[in-house]
Structure formats: C-alpha cells, structure tokens
Amino acid sequence: MASKNPIMGRSQAAASQMVSFVRGVNPNFNPEIASDFLRVGDRYGVRGDIAFCQSIHETNWFRFGGDVKPNQNNFGGIGATGGGNPGHSFATIEEGVTAQIQHLYAYATRDPLPAGEPLVSPRFHLVQRGSAPNWEDLAGKWAVPGYDPRKYSSLQAAMAAGESYGQLIIRIYQRMIQTTPAPTPAPSKDRTFRSFSIDQFQEYLQNLPTPTRPINHIQIHHTWKPRITDYTGEQTIYNMWKYHTQTNGWADIAQHFTVSPDGLIWDGRPLDQIPAGIQGHNTGGIMIEIIGNFDQGEERLEGSQLEATVHLVRLLLTRFNLQLRDIVFHREHSGKTCPGSGLSKEWFLEQVQQVEDGYPPQTPLWKKEAMDWMYEQGLLTHPMWKEKLEEPLPLWAYAIVLQRFREKIN
C-alpha cells in the first residue's frame, strides 16, 4: 500500500516556486496568496505549500469561474456545496487562507488552536476532529464524493487509480516541485538579512538601542527595479546589497529597511549609519525601500505590502517622536519620480494616519470606546472589525461573540 502524505508538517516549497508555477497558467496570479499560505501554514504546523496546491485544484489555478468568486477570498471552496451556492466569504486574503488552514488543522489533529489564534473557519466545529490526518484522507470528507463519478464507480476505484481528491492535490504538488526550480539560496557568506512580520518588527524596534545619531525624518523610496514580480525572498535583498556595495562602492546596502511584496519587513543598514538615499539630504534620515515599480500604469502598492509599509512608518514615527510632516518622498529633493508617480503623498499620509488606532478616519469617539470594550473583553479579537465598523457581522461571527460571552459569564 502506498504511503500517505500528512497534512501536518513544515512546508518545503518556496513562495517564488509557488508563484512561478501558477503564473505559468494564470499570469495574473497575486503573489500575496502564496506568501500567506506559507506564513499561516507555519503558524499552525500545516503544510501550507500543499494547501496552496489544494487551492489550485479548488479554484482552477486561482481563475475561479464556478460558484465561488475571486472577491470572496475563499480559496478552498469552504461552504460551496454546489447548485449555485457560493459558500463563505472572507474579508481579506489572509483571513481566507487562515480559514482554509484552520479547516485542515481540524481534520488533521484533535489539538486546540495554537495560542493566540482566533477562530476564523465558520465550519471548524462541523469537522470530526482528527478524522483525516493525511491529504489522501480528505476524499469523501472535504470533497464529496471525492472523485469523478463519470470516470469511476466508487471512491475505492478512484483511489486505486490514484485520482481521488487528496491524491490529485498531491499530484499537483509533486508536479510543482519537479517542474519549478527552487530559488538559489542566499549565500551564507558576506551578508545575510532578517525578515519580520509587523508584530515581530514592533518587538524588534522596542528592543533596539537608540541610534547614536539624531533622527529627524523618514525617507520613502521604491526600488523601481527589482519589480514586485522579480521578488524571490532574501536573494532579492542580497542582490541589492551586492549591487550597492560592489557596483556603487557603498559601505552597505543603501536602506535601513525594505518592505517586500509578501508583507515582510527586511533589515538593512544599521540605524547608526546615515542612508544612501537622497543626495544632500541623508543626514538624520531613516530610509525605507519598497520593492516594486509604482510609477503610473505599472505596479500597485496594496494588500499586505501596503499594510506592512504604513505600520513600519507609524512605528518609526512613534519610536523617534516624529510627525507626519517628517515623512519625505525621494522626489521632493530629486528629479526622479520615486517612490513612484502612481503614489500620491497625500494618499500615503492618510494611510499612515489611519494606522494610529485602526479605525477609519472621522470615527466618533463613542463608537471607538464601544468597540475597544469589545476587544478588552475578548469578545472581538481580529483587528479587521475596526475597519468594518459600519458593516454588519456575519452570522458565524455573531455565533463566536455569543459563545465567548457565554464562556465569560459561566
């Protein structure tokens, strides 16, 4: 009997492999999705790379076209039972990925959710916990009947032919690994770089010694090249360092921090050193480089990359007691368009300003106080509800709030 493939485990594929594999079929694929599968999967100990292949199977290479629509952020067909039923919708890409990973976690293990992880999957409690520890076990459970009845008379016949639901997912994964080369790892010598999530960066910044030089402004740049589509993880940061030091002759990479398309914040030049960002205007500056070409008609600063950028700026403003007026676009002191002619500074400052408390601009104080109480009591946990202040809670969210309230009074 052929060995099975566990749902739990560490991902083996790289985000760049996953993106390249899908873009061979769907050139418009959003790379943020691949990064979220790896990041969320890692939090739960679920194979995010194979879950990604499950979504390839479920969404027809993320082109959708069936009952589930792209704007639902439902990459696993959760709740889509056929007959025109579109299933569940999720507010963000990360929420949709998290719901899928949680649902897989429910099938694979009886363990509680990892500490600090709010329940997102609306069908988590419908799963017989631990009933499908392997991908091959999902046939007839995640997908019913779990095989093509036009080709096979039973699930057993489909499994014998290697064409059940879970087996097809594994086949897609194996094809991805075999046909898409893994990225060249960043060299172990010379220079390495660390990446941070927003929460990790906040902790890192809190523990960072105060620079020996005064800080009086934050510079915003885009790379122009490399573009978003060129990003391959640490190798991209290393290549910039190599160009800056070996071609330009600088002592280190130009920027203090880099924000990548997957929403990670990379470290760079030490804060004690002035950046190599704006000729004649570097003294007192912290330089942020955003990977992408944000000139008009090119790429867009959005999603997790925008979120990481504005949070990074807000955290730096707070740490160094700076104001919005201390944010500087490269083009203010140069003939370049940097950080891109498609970025309005007024719009950018608005995005940073909104990060302050997570609520939309002009939100009345009484509404903030009411919502803050809900968070303090643990009835709400995900910050997205602050952004959706005027929208009704979906039924599953009401159920979770009521469940938490009941637990508090019992």
N, C-alpha and C positions, 0 to 999 in steps of 0.2 A: 504494500500500500504506500502510495507516495506521501512524503512528509508534508505537513501543513505549515502555513506561514502565520505566526502570531500577530495579532493586531497591536499588542503592546511591544514597545521596543524603541530604540533610537533610529531616527531617520538616517539613511545612507546617501541619498541623492542631495545634490546642491541645488540651491534656488535657480542658479543660472542654467543647470541642466533641465530643470522642470520648465522654465520659461522657453528655452530653445526648442524643447520637444513639442510643446503646444503651438508655438508660433510657426512651426513647420506646417501646421494645418490651419491655424487661426492666427493670422498676423496681427490682429487687433487685441490679442490677449493682454490683460492688465497684469503686470508682474507682481503687483502688491498681493495678489491672491496666493501666489506660490510662496512668498515670504511668510505670509500669515499662517499657512498650513504648517510650515516648519516650526515657526515660533510657538504657535498654540499647541501643536502636537508635542513639542518638547516639554511644555508645562505639565502635560497630562501623562507623559510617558507613552504616547500613542505614535505609531509610525505615520507622521504627517505626510511623508513623501508618497506612501501608498494610499492614504486617504485622498491625496491630491489626484491620484490615478482613478480612484473611485468616482471623483467628481468629473473627470474626463469622460468616464463611462456614462454618468448620470446626465450630463449637460451637453453631450455631443461636442466635446472639445471646447466647452465654455461658449458655444454658439447658441445654446438653448434651442428654441424653435418649437417646444412642446407646450404643455400646460404651465410649466414654471417659466417666469420671465426673468431677464437679467437683473432688473432693478429690485428683485426680491432678495438678492444675496443668499439664495437658498441653493447651495452647490451639491447637496446630497439628496434632493428630492424629498425632503422631510415633510411628511403630511400630504404629499401629492399622490393620491391613490387612484388616479385615472378618471376617465369620464369627464374631463374638463376641470377637475379640482386642482387648483394651482398650489395647494399646500401652504406652508407657513412663509412669512416674510420676516426679514431681519433688517435692522436699521443701518448696519454697516457691514463691510466685507468681513471685518474681524469677528463681529457677532455671528454672522452666518457660518464662518469657519468654526468658531467655538461651539456652536450648536451641533455641528456635524461631529466634531471631535468628542464632545461630551456623549453623544449618542453611541458612538463606537466604544467609548470608555464604559458605558453602561452594559453593552453586550459582552465586553471582554473581561470585566472584573466585577467583583462584589464590593470593592473598596469604596469608601466615601470620596466625594470630590476632593481634589487637593486643597489644602488650607488656603483660604482667601479667595477661592474661585466661586463666583456667584453662579447659580444655576441659570442657564440660558436655553437649553434644549426644552421645548414645550412638550416633548414626548418621552422625556427621560424616565418618568415613573411608570410608563407603559411597558417598559422593557423587562423581560425576565433576566435579572442581573446575572452576569457570568455565563449566559447560555450560548455565547458564540465567541470563544477566545481566539479563534483563528478566522482569517479572511474567508476561507472556504466554507466556514460555518454560517455565513450570512445569508446564503441561499435559502429561501423559504422563510426568512426572518426579516431582514432589512428589505429584501425584494421578494415579492410573492408573485408567481410561484418560484422565481429564482432561476428560471431557464426559459428558453424559447419553445413554447408548446407546438409551434409549427414545425420544429425540427426533431423534437424528442417527445417520447410518450410519458416520461417521468423525470423527476429530479435525479434519480439514480442513474438513468441512462445519460442524462446531460453531464453528470459528474464523471461517469466512466469515459466520456469523450473529452473531458477537460473544458467543458463550456457552460458550467454553472456560473451564477452571478459572481461569486468570490473568485473563482478560477479565472474569469475574464479580467477581473481587476488586476490580479497578479500577472497575467499575461501582458497587460498594458505596462505595468511597472517594469517587467523584465525587458520589454521592447525599449522603454525609455532608457534604461541603464545601458543596454547593449548598443544602441544607435546614437546616443547623445554623449559626446565626450565629457568627462569630468573636468572642471576648471583646473588650471595649473595652480597648485597651492602657492601661497605667498612664501618667498624664500625665508628660511629660518635665520639667515644671516642678515647683516646690515640693519634692518629696521622692521619692526612689527607694530601693529596698531590694534587698539582695543575698541570694541563697539559696545554701545549702551542702549538699552531701551530708555524711554523717558524717565521712568521711576528709578532705574539704575543710575542714570546720569544725575538725577537730583541728589541721590545719596553720595555719589562721587564728588559732586560740586560742594556739598556741605562739608566733606572731609578734606577738601583741597586746601593746602596752605595759601594764605593771602599772597598774591604776587608782590615781588619787591618793587615793581614799578607802578605808578598810578594808572588807573583805568578810567577813561572818560568818554568812550564811545564804542559802539559795536558796528562793525562793517558787514554788509550783506553782499555776497557775490554769487554768481552762478559759474559753473565750470565751462559752459558752452561746449567744450569737448573735454572729457567724455560726456556723451549724452546719457539720458536715462537708459536707453536701450543698450548701451555699452557696459553697463554696470555688472561686475562679476564678483562682488564682495571685496574682501581685503586686498585682493590682487589689484583692483582699480585704485585703491588708496596708495598702495605701494608704487604703482606705476607713476602716480602724480609725484610722490616723494622722489622717485628716481629721476624724473624729468626736472624737477625743481633743483635738485642737488647736482646732478651730473651734466645737465644741459645749461641751466641758468646759473649754476655755480653758487646757489644759496646754501646756507648752513643747514637747513632743514626744510621740510615741507612748508609751503607759504602760510597755510591757515592753521588756526588753533583747533577748529572743529569742522567736520564735514558731515552733512546730512545726506544720506543715501536714499534711493527710491523705495527701499523696503522699510523706511521709517527708523533706521538706526542712526545713532549719533557716534561718529568716529573721533577719537582723539587725534591730536597732531602736534604742532609746535608747542612747546611749553609756554604757559601763560606769562612766565617771567621774561620771555623774549617778545620784542615787537614783531608784528606780522610783516609779510612782504605782499601787501595788498593794494594800497593806493599810494603811488609815488608822491612823496612830500607830505603825506597825511597819515602816516602809520603810528606815530607816537601816541601812546595812550589807547590804542585800539585793540579790540578783540575781533579776529577775523573769522567769519563763518562762510564756508563754501558749500553751496547746494549743488549736488550733481544734477546736471540737466542743461538743456538749452531753452531758456524761457523767453526768447525773442518772439515777437508777434508771429503767429502761424506755425510755431514749432511745438515744443513740448509744454506741458502744463504742470504747475506746482499744485498738487492736490493730494487728497487722501492721507495716508499715513506719513508721507514725506512732508506735507504742509503742517500736519499736526505736530510732528517732531520739531520742525523748524521754529514754529511760533512758541512752543513750550520751551525750547532751548533759549530763545531770545528772552522770554519772560523770566526764566530762571536766572539768566545772566544779569538782567536789569535789576532784579531783586538783590542778588548777591553783592553787586557793586554799587548799589544805591543810585542807579541811573534812571532817566526818564525816557519816554517815547521820543522826545526830541534828540536824544543821544544816539538814535539809530541812523546810520548813514548808508545810503546806497552808493556803490562804487561810482556810478555815472555822475554823481553830484560833483566829483572832483576829477572827471576824466571825460574824454570824448567818446568813450565806449558806451554801449547800451546796458552794461552789467548793472544789476543782476537779470537783465532781460527786458526788452521793450514791451513784452507782454505782461509785465508786473507793474502795477500802479503802486507807488509808495503809500498813497492814501489808503488803498485797499489793504496793503500789507500791515500798516499800523493798526487798522481796525481789527485784523485777525489777531494780532498780538494783544490788543486791548481786551478782547473777548476772553482770552485765556485766564484773566485775573481771577474770576470766580466761576467760570464755566457756564454762566447764564448768558442768554442773548442780550444785546445792548438794550437799554431802557427798560429792563425788567423791574417792576415795582419791588420795593424793599419787602413788603408783606408777603409777596409770593416767594421771594428768596428765603425768608425766615421760615415759612411753612415747609418748603422743600428741604431746607437744611435740617429741620427737626426730623423729617422722614429718614434722612441719611444718618443722623446721630443715633436714632433708634434702631438702625439696621434694617428698616423696612424696605429701603431702596439702597442699592449698592453700586450699580453701574452708573458712571457719570453721564451717559447719553441722555438720561431722563431730564437733566438740566437743559440740554439743548432742545429737547422736545417738550418744553414746558406747557405749551398750549395744545398739544395733541393728546387724544385720549389713550389711556393704557390699553393694550390688547388684553384679551380675556386671560391668557396664560399669565400675564404679569400681575393682573388683579389676584389671580389664584395664589401666586407666590407671596404677594404682600399679605394677603389674608392668612396664609399658612405661617408666615413669620410672626404676625401679630398674635395669632393663637398660641404659638410657642412662647411668646413673651409673657402672656397673662396666665399661662398654666404653671 
